[in-house]
Amino acid sequence: MTSSYNKAREALRRFNKVHCFKLSGTSNFEDVIFVDSIAQLNAGIDILEELSGCIELKIDFPFEHLLLDCMVFSQLLVDQNQVGRIEDVERLVVSYLSIPISQVRERIIRRIF
């Protein structure tokens, strides 16, 4: 019972952190650029890691847009011979695609293609 309680508390902590994450821009996520600096990349990766543990509670979060922006910005940094955390982003993509919620996979695949 204690382990279930601890898991629930961890899920609530993650949910609150993701819920408080501020997205700048309009409500039309097609127009928003989430990542255009290394600080935003680090914050984006952190939020995506937190969200992966509570995605079913925060399915309305535009994770596919943030994930794609992290992918693009990381690759730009790698192309410029800078540290881009591309391995972390690749791990997150694999992690999100393996979540057993079809809506998550569909949203990512639609956004990428």
N, C-alpha and C positions, 0 to 999 in steps of 0.2 A: 504494500500500500504506500509506503514511503517513497518508493521509486516512481510510482504513478504520480504522486503529488509533486515530486521534484521535476518530472517531465512536463507536467502542466505549468509549473512556475516558469520553467525555461521557455516554453512556448509563449507564455504571456509576456515575458521579458523581451523576446524577439519581436513579437507582434507590436508591442509598444514602441520599440526602437524604430521599426519600419514605419509605423503609423506616424511618428513624429518627424520622419525624414521629409524635408521640404524639396518639392520639385518646382523649379522656376520655369516661367513661361506661361503659355496659354493652356486651356483645358484640352486643346487639340494636340495630342501627343505627336502627331505627324510633323508639326512645326517646331517642336522643342528639341534642342540639342542639350543633352544631359551632361556630356563630358567634353570639355575643351581645355582642360588643364590636368596636370598630374595630381593635384589635390582632389579634383573632382573624380578622377579615375580611382584613386585610393578610396574615397568615400563611396563611390558606386560599387566597387568590389566588396567593400565591407557590408553595405546594405544588401547586396545580392546574396552574400554568404548568410547573413541573418535571415533573410526572407526564405532561403531554401529550407529552413527548419520550421517555417510556419506558413508556407504558401497557401495551404488550404484555408487558412484564416484570413488571408489578405490577397485573394485571387484577383481583386480589382486593381492591384498595383500594376503599373505599366512596365513590368519586369522585362518584357521582350524588347522594348525600346532602349532601356538602360543597358541591357546585355549587349545589344548590337552596337550601341555607342561605345561601350567599353572595348568591344572587339576591334572596332575601327580605330579608335584612338591608340590602343595598345600596339596595333600593327603599324600605325604611323610612327610611333616612337621607336619601334624596332627598325623600321626602314631608315630612320635618322640616326641609328646606332646609339639610341638611348635606352635606358631601362624602362620597359613598358609593361612588365608583369603579365606578359602574354600567357605564361604557363598557368597563372591563377585564373585568367579569363577562360582559357581552354578547359580547365578543370570545372569551372562553373557551368559552361555550356554543356559538358557531358553530364554533370550532376542534374541540371534542369531537364535535359532530355530524358533522363532515366527516372524522373518523378512519375509515379504511376497515375497521373491525372492527364487524360487525353487533351483537355483544354490547354494545359501548359505546353505540351509538345506542339500542338497545332498553332498556337499563337507565335511560338518561336520560329517554326518553319515558315509560316506565312510572312513574318517580318523579314526573315533572311532572304526569302525568294520573292 
